Amino acid sequence: MNTRILPLIALLALTGGCATSQTTYLNNGEQGLSIDCSGEANSWASCYEKADASCAGTGYRIVGTDGTPAPAESDKTLGVDVGNYKNRSVVVVCK
């Protein structure tokens, strides 16, 4: 394996490539999921994929989002959002 690739693999392992979720309760007592999809290896799409998987395909309602907004296509490098560490989280309620 090329030794220049090893630091990149280590960086990706540290930033994580998976969104995580945990149960949360809304002010009205409704149970929801707080999904964290922060990091360079993730995107807003990974939040929504995790929500869909966590809700077993029944669908979900987005209650709130927090984090860095998705960049415009013109702000991406070769079609990829690169640069700063991104903080992203979404709260959903399964249908």
TIMI-230787 format. One record per residue: x, y, z of N, C-alpha, C in turn; residue in three letters; chain; residue number from 1. Coordinates in Angstrom, 1 decimal, padded with zeros to 4 digits. Layout:
+--------+--------+--------+--------+--------+--------+--------+--------+--------+------+-----+-----+
:     nu :     nv :     nw :    cau :    cav :    caw :     cu :     cv :     cw : type : mol : seq :
+--------+--------+--------+--------+--------+--------+--------+--------+--------+------+-----+-----+
:      X :      Y :      Z :      X :      Y :      Z :      X :      Y :      Z :  ALA :   A : NUM :
...
+--------+--------+--------+--------+--------+--------+--------+--------+--------+------+-----+-----+
// end
This chain:
+--------+--------+--------+--------+--------+--------+--------+--------+--------+------+-----+-----+
:     nu :     nv :     nw :    cau :    cav :    caw :     cu :     cv :     cw : type : mol : seq :
+--------+--------+--------+--------+--------+--------+--------+--------+--------+------+-----+-----+
:  000.8 : -001.2 :  000.0 :  000.0 :  000.0 :  000.0 :  000.9 :  001.2 :  000.0 :  MET :   A :   1 :
:  000.5 :  002.2 : -000.7 :  001.3 :  003.5 : -000.8 :  001.3 :  004.2 :  000.5 :  ASN :   A :   2 :
:  002.4 :  004.5 :  001.0 :  002.6 :  005.1 :  002.4 :  001.9 :  006.5 :  002.4 :  THR :   A :   3 :
:  001.7 :  007.2 :  001.3 :  001.1 :  008.5 :  001.3 : -000.4 :  008.4 :  001.6 :  ARG :   A :   4 :
: -001.0 :  007.2 :  001.3 : -002.4 :  007.0 :  001.5 : -002.7 :  006.7 :  003.0 :  ILE :   A :   5 :
: -001.8 :  006.1 :  003.7 : -002.0 :  005.8 :  005.1 : -002.5 :  006.9 :  006.0 :  LEU :   A :   6 :
: -001.9 :  008.1 :  005.9 : -002.4 :  009.2 :  006.7 : -003.8 :  009.6 :  006.4 :  PRO :   A :   7 :
: -004.2 :  009.5 :  005.1 : -005.5 :  009.9 :  004.7 : -006.5 :  008.9 :  005.3 :  LEU :   A :   8 :
: -006.2 :  007.6 :  005.3 : -007.0 :  006.6 :  005.9 : -007.2 :  006.8 :  007.4 :  ILE :   A :   9 :
: -006.1 :  007.1 :  008.0 : -006.1 :  007.4 :  009.5 : -007.0 :  008.6 :  009.8 :  ALA :   A :  10 :
: -006.9 :  009.7 :  009.0 : -007.8 :  010.9 :  009.2 : -009.2 :  010.5 :  009.0 :  LEU :   A :  11 :
: -009.6 :  009.7 :  008.0 : -011.0 :  009.4 :  007.8 : -011.5 :  008.5 :  008.9 :  LEU :   A :  12 :
: -010.6 :  007.7 :  009.5 : -011.0 :  006.8 :  010.6 : -011.3 :  007.7 :  011.8 :  ALA :   A :  13 :
: -010.5 :  008.8 :  012.0 : -010.7 :  009.6 :  013.2 : -011.9 :  010.5 :  013.0 :  LEU :   A :  14 :
: -012.2 :  011.0 :  011.8 : -013.4 :  011.9 :  011.7 : -014.7 :  011.1 :  011.6 :  THR :   A :  15 :
: -014.6 :  009.8 :  011.4 : -015.8 :  008.9 :  011.4 : -016.6 :  009.1 :  010.1 :  GLY :   A :  16 :
: -017.2 :  008.0 :  009.7 : -017.9 :  008.1 :  008.4 : -019.4 :  007.8 :  008.7 :  GLY :   A :  17 :
: -019.7 :  007.6 :  009.9 : -021.1 :  007.2 :  010.2 : -021.8 :  008.2 :  011.1 :  CYS :   A :  18 :
: -023.1 :  008.4 :  010.7 : -023.9 :  009.3 :  011.6 : -024.3 :  008.4 :  012.8 :  ALA :   A :  19 :
: -024.5 :  009.1 :  013.9 : -024.9 :  008.4 :  015.1 : -026.3 :  009.0 :  015.6 :  THR :   A :  20 :
: -027.1 :  008.2 :  016.2 : -028.3 :  008.7 :  016.7 : -028.6 :  008.3 :  018.2 :  SER :   A :  21 :
: -029.4 :  009.1 :  018.8 : -029.8 :  008.7 :  020.2 : -031.2 :  009.3 :  020.4 :  GLN :   A :  22 :
: -031.9 :  008.6 :  021.3 : -033.3 :  009.0 :  021.6 : -033.3 :  010.3 :  022.4 :  THR :   A :  23 :
: -034.2 :  011.1 :  022.0 : -034.4 :  012.4 :  022.7 : -035.9 :  012.6 :  022.9 :  THR :   A :  24 :
: -036.3 :  013.5 :  023.8 : -037.7 :  013.9 :  024.0 : -037.9 :  015.3 :  023.7 :  TYR :   A :  25 :
: -038.9 :  015.7 :  023.0 : -039.3 :  017.0 :  022.7 : -040.0 :  017.7 :  023.8 :  LEU :   A :  26 :
: -040.1 :  019.0 :  023.8 : -040.8 :  019.7 :  024.9 : -042.2 :  019.2 :  025.1 :  ASN :   A :  27 :
: -042.9 :  018.7 :  024.0 : -044.3 :  018.3 :  024.2 : -044.4 :  016.8 :  024.6 :  ASN :   A :  28 :
: -043.2 :  016.2 :  024.9 : -043.2 :  014.8 :  025.4 : -043.0 :  013.8 :  024.3 :  GLY :   A :  29 :
: -043.1 :  014.2 :  023.1 : -043.0 :  013.3 :  021.9 : -041.5 :  012.8 :  021.9 :  GLU :   A :  30 :
: -041.4 :  011.5 :  021.6 : -040.1 :  010.9 :  021.4 : -039.5 :  011.1 :  020.0 :  GLN :   A :  31 :
: -038.3 :  011.5 :  020.0 : -037.6 :  011.7 :  018.7 : -036.2 :  011.1 :  018.7 :  GLY :   A :  32 :
: -035.5 :  011.4 :  017.6 : -034.1 :  010.9 :  017.5 : -033.2 :  012.2 :  017.2 :  LEU :   A :  33 :
: -032.2 :  012.3 :  017.9 : -031.2 :  013.3 :  017.7 : -030.0 :  012.6 :  016.9 :  SER :   A :  34 :
: -029.8 :  013.1 :  015.7 : -028.8 :  012.4 :  014.8 : -027.7 :  013.4 :  014.6 :  ILE :   A :  35 :
: -026.4 :  012.9 :  014.8 : -025.2 :  013.7 :  014.6 : -024.5 :  013.1 :  013.4 :  ASP :   A :  36 :
: -024.3 :  014.0 :  012.5 : -023.6 :  013.6 :  011.2 : -022.5 :  014.6 :  010.9 :  CYS :   A :  37 :
: -021.7 :  015.0 :  012.0 : -020.7 :  015.9 :  011.9 : -019.4 :  015.3 :  011.2 :  SER :   A :  38 :
: -018.6 :  016.1 :  010.8 : -017.3 :  015.7 :  010.3 : -017.2 :  015.7 :  008.7 :  GLY :   A :  39 :
: -015.9 :  015.7 :  008.3 : -015.6 :  015.8 :  006.9 : -016.2 :  014.6 :  006.1 :  GLU :   A :  40 :
: -016.2 :  013.4 :  006.7 : -016.6 :  012.2 :  006.0 : -018.1 :  012.1 :  005.9 :  ALA :   A :  41 :
: -018.9 :  013.0 :  006.5 : -020.3 :  012.9 :  006.5 : -020.9 :  014.1 :  005.7 :  ASN :   A :  42 :
: -022.2 :  014.1 :  005.5 : -022.9 :  015.2 :  004.9 : -024.3 :  015.3 :  005.4 :  SER :   A :  43 :
: -025.0 :  016.3 :  005.0 : -026.5 :  016.4 :  005.4 : -027.2 :  015.1 :  004.9 :  TRP :   A :  44 :
: -026.8 :  014.6 :  003.8 : -027.4 :  013.4 :  003.2 : -027.2 :  012.2 :  004.2 :  ALA :   A :  45 :
: -026.1 :  012.1 :  004.8 : -025.9 :  011.0 :  005.8 : -026.8 :  011.2 :  007.0 :  SER :   A :  46 :
: -027.2 :  012.4 :  007.4 : -028.1 :  012.6 :  008.5 : -029.5 :  012.0 :  008.0 :  CYS :   A :  47 :
: -029.9 :  012.3 :  006.8 : -031.2 :  011.9 :  006.4 : -031.2 :  010.4 :  006.1 :  TYR :   A :  48 :
: -030.1 :  009.8 :  005.6 : -030.0 :  008.4 :  005.5 : -030.1 :  007.6 :  006.8 :  GLU :   A :  49 :
: -029.5 :  008.2 :  007.8 : -029.5 :  007.6 :  009.2 : -031.0 :  007.7 :  009.7 :  LYS :   A :  50 :
: -031.6 :  008.8 :  009.5 : -033.0 :  009.0 :  009.9 : -033.9 :  008.0 :  009.3 :  ALA :   A :  51 :
: -033.7 :  007.8 :  008.0 : -034.6 :  006.8 :  007.2 : -034.3 :  005.4 :  007.8 :  ASP :   A :  52 :
: -033.0 :  005.0 :  008.0 : -032.7 :  003.7 :  008.5 : -033.2 :  003.5 :  009.9 :  ALA :   A :  53 :
: -033.1 :  004.5 :  010.8 : -033.5 :  004.5 :  012.2 : -035.0 :  004.4 :  012.3 :  SER :   A :  54 :
: -035.8 :  004.9 :  011.3 : -037.2 :  004.9 :  011.3 : -037.8 :  003.7 :  010.6 :  CYS :   A :  55 :
: -036.9 :  002.8 :  010.2 : -037.3 :  001.5 :  009.6 : -038.1 :  001.7 :  008.3 :  ALA :   A :  56 :
: -037.8 :  002.8 :  007.6 : -038.5 :  003.0 :  006.3 : -039.9 :  003.5 :  006.4 :  GLY :   A :  57 :
: -040.4 :  003.9 :  007.7 : -041.7 :  004.4 :  007.8 : -041.8 :  005.8 :  007.5 :  THR :   A :  58 :
: -040.7 :  006.5 :  007.4 : -040.7 :  007.9 :  007.1 : -040.4 :  008.7 :  008.4 :  GLY :   A :  59 :
: -040.2 :  009.9 :  008.3 : -039.9 :  010.8 :  009.5 : -040.2 :  012.2 :  009.2 :  TYR :   A :  60 :
: -040.4 :  013.0 :  010.3 : -040.7 :  014.4 :  010.2 : -039.5 :  015.1 :  010.8 :  ARG :   A :  61 :
: -038.9 :  016.1 :  010.1 : -037.8 :  016.8 :  010.6 : -038.3 :  017.9 :  011.6 :  ILE :   A :  62 :
: -037.8 :  017.9 :  012.8 : -038.2 :  018.8 :  013.9 : -037.2 :  020.0 :  013.9 :  VAL :   A :  63 :
: -036.0 :  019.7 :  013.7 : -035.0 :  020.8 :  013.8 : -033.6 :  020.4 :  013.2 :  GLY :   A :  64 :
: -032.9 :  021.4 :  012.8 : -031.5 :  021.1 :  012.3 : -030.6 :  022.1 :  012.9 :  THR :   A :  65 :
: -029.4 :  021.8 :  013.0 : -028.4 :  022.7 :  013.5 : -027.0 :  022.4 :  012.8 :  ASP :   A :  66 :
: -026.3 :  023.4 :  012.4 : -025.0 :  023.2 :  011.9 : -024.7 :  024.0 :  010.7 :  GLY :   A :  67 :
: -023.6 :  023.6 :  010.0 : -023.1 :  024.4 :  008.9 : -024.1 :  024.1 :  007.7 :  THR :   A :  68 :
: -024.6 :  025.1 :  007.0 : -025.5 :  024.9 :  005.9 : -024.8 :  024.2 :  004.7 :  PRO :   A :  69 :
: -025.5 :  023.5 :  004.0 : -025.0 :  022.9 :  002.8 : -024.5 :  023.9 :  001.8 :  ALA :   A :  70 :
: -023.3 :  023.8 :  001.2 : -022.8 :  024.8 :  000.3 : -023.4 :  024.7 : -001.0 :  PRO :   A :  71 :
: -023.4 :  025.9 : -001.7 : -023.9 :  025.9 : -003.1 : -022.9 :  025.1 : -004.0 :  ALA :   A :  72 :
: -023.4 :  024.5 : -005.1 : -022.6 :  023.8 : -006.0 : -021.4 :  024.5 : -006.4 :  GLU :   A :  73 :
: -021.5 :  025.8 : -006.6 : -020.4 :  026.7 : -007.1 : -019.3 :  026.8 : -006.0 :  SER :   A :  74 :
: -019.6 :  026.5 : -004.7 : -018.6 :  026.6 : -003.6 : -017.9 :  025.3 : -003.4 :  ASP :   A :  75 :
: -018.2 :  024.3 : -004.1 : -017.6 :  023.0 : -004.0 : -016.4 :  022.9 : -004.8 :  LYS :   A :  76 :
: -015.4 :  022.0 : -004.4 : -014.2 :  021.7 : -005.2 : -014.4 :  020.4 : -005.9 :  THR :   A :  77 :
: -014.5 :  020.4 : -007.2 : -014.7 :  019.2 : -008.0 : -016.0 :  018.5 : -007.6 :  LEU :   A :  78 :
: -017.0 :  019.2 : -007.2 : -018.3 :  018.7 : -006.8 : -018.3 :  018.2 : -005.4 :  GLY :   A :  79 :
: -017.3 :  018.4 : -004.6 : -017.2 :  017.9 : -003.2 : -017.0 :  019.1 : -002.3 :  VAL :   A :  80 :
: -017.7 :  019.0 : -001.1 : -017.6 :  020.0 : -000.1 : -016.4 :  019.7 :  000.7 :  ASP :   A :  81 :
: -015.3 :  020.4 :  000.5 : -014.0 :  020.2 :  001.3 : -013.7 :  021.4 :  002.1 :  VAL :   A :  82 :
: -012.9 :  021.2 :  003.1 : -012.4 :  022.4 :  003.8 : -012.6 :  022.2 :  005.3 :  GLY :   A :  83 :
: -013.4 :  023.1 :  005.9 : -013.5 :  023.1 :  007.4 : -014.3 :  021.9 :  007.9 :  ASN :   A :  84 :
: -014.0 :  021.6 :  009.2 : -014.8 :  020.5 :  009.9 : -016.2 :  021.0 :  010.0 :  TYR :   A :  85 :
: -017.1 :  020.2 :  009.7 : -018.5 :  020.6 :  009.7 : -019.3 :  020.0 :  010.9 :  LYS :   A :  86 :
: -020.1 :  020.8 :  011.5 : -021.0 :  020.3 :  012.5 : -022.4 :  020.3 :  012.0 :  ASN :   A :  87 :
: -023.0 :  019.1 :  012.1 : -024.3 :  018.9 :  011.6 : -025.1 :  018.0 :  012.5 :  ARG :   A :  88 :
: -026.3 :  018.4 :  012.8 : -027.2 :  017.5 :  013.6 : -028.7 :  017.8 :  013.2 :  SER :   A :  89 :
: -029.5 :  016.8 :  013.3 : -030.9 :  016.9 :  013.0 : -031.7 :  016.2 :  014.0 :  VAL :   A :  90 :
: -032.9 :  016.7 :  014.3 : -033.8 :  016.0 :  015.2 : -035.0 :  015.6 :  014.4 :  VAL :   A :  91 :
: -035.4 :  014.3 :  014.4 : -036.5 :  013.8 :  013.7 : -037.5 :  013.0 :  014.6 :  VAL :   A :  92 :
: -038.7 :  012.9 :  014.1 : -039.7 :  012.1 :  014.8 : -040.2 :  011.1 :  013.7 :  VAL :   A :  93 :
: -040.1 :  009.8 :  014.0 : -040.5 :  008.8 :  013.1 : -042.0 :  008.8 :  013.0 :  CYS :   A :  94 :
: -042.5 :  008.5 :  011.8 : -044.0 :  008.5 :  011.5 : -044.6 :  007.1 :  011.9 :  LYS :   A :  95 :
+--------+--------+--------+--------+--------+--------+--------+--------+--------+------+-----+-----+
// end
